[in-house]
Amino acid sequence: MTTLVIAAGRDLLIARRGARWTVEHHLRGASPESLAADPMDLRRIYAGTMGNGLWRSEDGGRTWTRVGTSIAQAVVTAVAASSTEQDVVYAGTEPSAVYRSDDAGGTWRELTGLRSLPSASSWSFPPRPDTHHVRWIQADPGAAGRVFVAIEAGALVRTEDGGRSWVDRVRGGPIDTHTAATHPLAPGRVYSAAGDGYFESRDAGRSWTRLVDGLRHRYLVGVAVDPADPEVVVVSAAPGPWVAYQPENAEAYVYRKSGGGPFIPAMQGLPDGRGTVAGRLAAHPGEPGAMYSANNHGVFRSGDGGATWQILDIPWPRTAFAGGVDALIVLPA
């Protein structure tokens, strides 16, 4: 059974496929913004919200409990669970701060060194210039304690020791990462979909290469990597931020690269770019080649590493994605 967990509008939607697809509503009115599954226990899911704190499910999303009451901020914009350390989870907030829990969200402590980085004085989110936030957290499956944190906007930083110390952004690296990924078959490799383009690091963030060959649209929102092949990368892209997120003036596309080649459009089976928001992308962790894209037209699946797509016949509420999609994760059986 495949389970899709989607943050859309003010609700959390969960679609489960058994003999047929069924849809559940959760966290009604909580405005979920960020999602993460625990790689060491896929029944455990976390959901950060825009103003209603952090929530946890221990049963695959069927029931939810608010956790993280010791997190000072109510806006939780990013969350990630470690795949190398049992019960370790990180949460990022607006204003920018990162918290760590060593007991699956029961208790939290702020990793205060993040806000002492030299670049912190330059962080700013243009629509709300008086603040900024943690847009993404990515724990590295190849190194315990190594975590990448993206600030929107201003930096992609990292810690090598679980947050005791921090390394600031490096020259040539992404400034406005929206989504990052790592891969268990490619130690030290980091993928960044950023407002300033697509970037990769092959040395755990110490240096970066900007790879935009073939990208006609270079404001990137989502990235997913084939779980069986770290060379197969899919991204969602738009001409700029003003058309990436709002359905009423949307324009966004999907691109794919493989084997070290350039990006090529990967729109077969997807709706036309005009009128489509930038898709939130996810790979199926237990199925080679399986990718998912959620946008304002529904959820699409690829079984060939993003080369072609097909819409999933899921009975979503009629206006479920009218405001776009904020986050997507995929849980295997």
C-alpha positions in Angstrom: 0.0 0.0 0.0 1.3 3.4 -1.0 0.4 6.4 1.1 0.6 10.0 0.0 0.7 12.8 2.6 0.1 16.3 1.2 0.0 19.7 2.8 -2.5 21.8 0.8 -4.2 25.0 1.9 -5.3 24.8 5.6 -5.6 21.0 5.8 -3.5 17.8 5.6 -4.7 15.3 3.1 -3.7 11.6 3.2 -4.4 9.3 0.3 -4.0 5.5 0.8 -4.1 2.9 -1.8 -5.3 -0.5 -0.9 -7.8 -2.1 -3.3 -8.7 1.5 -4.2 -7.6 5.0 -3.3 -9.2 6.6 -0.2 -8.7 10.2 1.1 -8.6 11.4 4.7 -8.6 14.9 6.1 -6.4 15.7 9.1 -5.2 18.8 11.0 -8.2 20.8 9.6 -7.5 24.5 9.7 -3.9 24.1 11.0 -2.2 25.2 7.8 0.4 22.5 7.5 3.6 23.8 5.8 6.3 21.1 6.1 6.3 17.3 6.3 8.7 14.5 7.2 8.6 10.8 7.7 11.0 9.1 10.1 13.2 6.8 7.9 13.7 4.5 10.9 10.0 4.2 11.6 7.8 5.1 8.6 4.7 5.0 10.8 6.0 8.2 12.4 5.3 11.4 10.6 5.9 15.0 11.5 3.9 18.1 10.3 5.0 21.7 10.8 2.4 24.4 10.5 2.1 28.1 9.9 1.2 29.2 13.4 0.0 26.0 15.0 3.3 24.5 15.9 4.6 20.9 15.3 2.5 17.8 15.1 3.4 14.1 15.2 1.6 10.9 14.2 2.8 7.5 15.4 0.4 5.5 13.2 1.0 6.5 9.7 -1.1 9.7 9.9 -4.3 8.3 11.3 -4.1 10.2 14.5 -2.1 13.3 15.4 -0.7 14.9 18.6 0.9 18.3 19.0 4.5 18.1 20.2 7.3 20.6 20.5 5.6 22.9 22.9 9.1 23.9 24.0 9.8 25.3 20.5 9.5 29.1 21.0 8.0 29.8 17.5 4.6 28.6 16.4 5.6 28.8 12.7 7.4 25.5 11.9 8.6 25.8 8.3 10.8 22.7 8.0 11.2 19.3 9.7 13.5 16.3 9.2 14.2 13.1 11.0 17.6 11.4 11.0 18.2 8.1 9.2 21.3 7.4 11.2 20.3 8.3 14.8 17.2 6.7 16.4 14.5 9.2 17.5 16.6 12.3 16.4 14.5 15.0 14.6 15.1 18.6 13.6 12.6 21.4 13.3 13.2 24.8 11.6 11.1 27.9 12.2 10.3 31.5 11.3 12.2 33.6 12.4 15.1 31.3 11.5 16.0 28.9 14.3 16.7 25.2 14.4 15.7 22.9 17.2 16.7 19.3 17.9 14.9 16.5 19.7 16.5 13.3 20.8 13.3 11.6 21.9 11.1 11.7 18.7 9.7 15.2 19.5 9.1 14.9 23.2 11.6 17.5 24.2 13.5 20.1 22.2 16.5 22.4 22.5 17.5 25.2 20.2 20.8 24.9 18.3 21.8 28.4 19.0 25.0 28.5 17.0 23.0 28.8 13.8 22.0 32.3 14.5 25.6 33.3 15.3 26.8 32.6 11.8 28.5 35.5 10.1 26.0 35.5 7.2 23.0 35.7 9.5 22.9 39.5 9.3 22.2 39.3 5.5 19.3 36.8 5.7 16.0 38.2 4.5 12.8 36.9 3.0 11.8 39.4 0.3 8.0 39.2 0.7 8.4 39.8 4.5 11.7 41.7 4.7 11.6 42.0 8.4 12.1 38.3 8.8 13.4 35.0 7.2 12.9 31.3 7.9 14.4 27.8 7.7 13.0 26.6 4.3 14.5 23.0 4.4 16.4 20.6 6.6 18.2 17.6 5.1 19.9 15.0 7.3 22.6 13.2 5.5 22.1 9.4 5.5 25.8 8.8 5.0 27.1 10.6 8.1 25.6 10.7 11.5 25.3 14.3 12.7 25.7 15.9 9.3 22.7 18.1 8.6 22.1 20.7 5.9 19.9 23.7 6.6 18.5 26.1 4.0 17.6 29.7 5.0 15.1 31.5 2.9 16.7 33.5 1.8 20.4 33.8 2.3 22.3 30.6 2.9 22.7 26.8 2.8 24.7 26.0 5.9 25.6 22.7 7.6 26.6 21.0 10.8 28.8 18.0 11.1 28.1 17.2 14.7 24.3 17.4 15.1 24.2 21.1 15.7 26.9 21.7 18.3 28.8 23.7 15.7 28.0 25.2 12.3 29.7 25.9 9.0 28.5 29.0 7.1 27.6 29.2 3.4 30.5 28.8 1.0 31.4 30.8 -2.0 29.7 29.6 -5.1 27.0 27.7 -3.2 23.2 28.3 -3.4 21.7 31.3 -1.7 18.0 30.5 -1.9 17.6 26.8 -1.6 13.9 25.7 -1.5 14.4 21.9 -1.4 17.5 19.8 -0.9 18.2 16.1 -1.2 20.8 13.5 -0.4 21.1 9.9 -1.5 22.1 6.7 0.4 24.0 5.4 -2.6 26.0 8.6 -3.1 27.8 9.6 0.1 28.6 13.3 0.3 26.4 14.2 -2.6 23.9 17.0 -2.0 21.3 18.3 -4.5 19.8 21.8 -4.2 16.8 23.2 -6.0 17.1 27.0 -5.4 15.7 30.3 -6.6 19.2 30.9 -8.0 19.3 27.7 -10.0 20.2 24.1 -9.5 23.4 23.1 -7.6 25.2 20.0 -6.6 27.9 19.2 -4.1 30.1 16.1 -4.3 31.9 16.8 -1.0 29.2 17.2 1.6 28.7 20.9 0.9 32.3 22.1 1.0 32.1 23.2 -2.6 29.3 23.5 -5.1 28.7 23.4 -8.9 25.8 25.2 -10.5 24.3 23.0 -13.2 21.8 24.8 -15.4 22.4 23.4 -18.9 19.1 22.8 -20.5 17.1 24.7 -17.9 15.0 27.3 -19.7 13.4 28.2 -16.4 15.9 28.6 -13.5 13.8 29.4 -10.5 13.7 25.9 -8.9 11.2 24.7 -6.3 11.3 20.9 -6.0 13.9 18.2 -6.5 13.7 14.4 -6.3 16.2 11.7 -7.0 15.6 8.2 -8.2 16.1 6.0 -5.0 17.9 3.4 -7.2 20.1 5.8 -9.2 21.7 9.0 -7.8 22.3 10.2 -11.4 18.6 10.5 -12.2 17.3 13.9 -10.9 13.9 15.6 -11.5 13.2 19.2 -10.7 10.3 21.6 -10.9 11.0 25.1 -12.2 9.4 28.4 -13.0 10.4 31.6 -14.8 10.4 33.3 -11.4 8.8 33.4 -7.9 5.8 35.5 -9.1 4.5 32.6 -11.2 5.7 29.6 -9.2 3.1 29.4 -6.4 -0.2 31.1 -7.2 -2.6 29.2 -9.5 -4.2 32.3 -10.9 -1.0 33.3 -12.6 1.0 30.1 -12.5 3.6 28.9 -15.0 5.9 26.0 -14.1 7.6 23.0 -15.7 9.4 19.8 -14.9 12.9 18.9 -16.1 15.0 15.7 -15.8 18.7 14.9 -16.0 20.5 11.6 -16.0 24.0 10.2 -16.4 25.6 13.6 -16.0 23.9 15.0 -19.1 21.9 18.3 -19.3 18.4 18.9 -18.1 15.7 18.1 -20.6 11.9 18.9 -20.3 9.9 16.0 -18.8 6.4 17.1 -19.3 4.9 14.0 -21.0 1.6 13.3 -19.1 1.8 16.5 -17.0 -0.5 19.5 -17.6 0.6 22.4 -19.6 3.1 24.7 -17.8 0.8 27.7 -18.1 -1.7 27.5 -15.3 0.3 25.0 -13.3 2.2 25.8 -10.0 5.7 24.4 -9.4 5.2 20.8 -8.4 6.2 19.4 -5.0 8.3 16.4 -5.8 9.0 13.1 -4.0 10.5 9.8 -4.7 9.0 6.5 -3.5 11.7 5.2 -1.1 10.9 1.6 -1.7 10.3 1.6 -5.5 13.1 2.2 -8.1 12.1 4.8 -10.6 8.9 5.9 -8.9 8.5 9.7 -8.6 5.5 11.8 -7.6 4.6 15.4 -8.4 1.7 17.3 -6.7 0.4 20.5 -8.2 -2.8 22.4 -8.4 -4.2 19.9 -10.9 -3.7 16.8 -8.7 -1.0 14.2 -8.1 1.0 12.6 -10.9 3.2 9.5 -10.8 6.2 8.4 -12.9 7.4 4.9 -13.0 10.4 5.6 -15.2 12.4 8.1 -13.2 10.5 11.1 -14.2 10.6 10.6 -18.0 6.8 10.2 -18.3 3.9 10.9 -16.0 0.3 9.8 -15.4 -2.3 11.4 -13.2 -3.5 9.3 -10.3 -7.2 8.7 -10.1 -7.7 9.8 -6.5 -11.0 11.2 -5.2 -9.7 14.4 -3.9 -12.1 17.1 -2.6 -13.0 19.3 -5.5 -11.1 22.3 -4.3 -8.3 20.5 -2.5 -5.4 22.0 -4.5 -7.1 25.3 -5.4 -4.4 27.2 -3.6 -1.5 25.0 -4.7 0.5 22.5 -2.6 3.0 23.2 0.1 4.6 19.7 0.8 4.5 16.1 -0.3 5.9 12.9 1.1 5.4 9.3 0.0 5.3 6.3 2.4 5.7 2.8 1.2 3.9 -0.2 2.6 
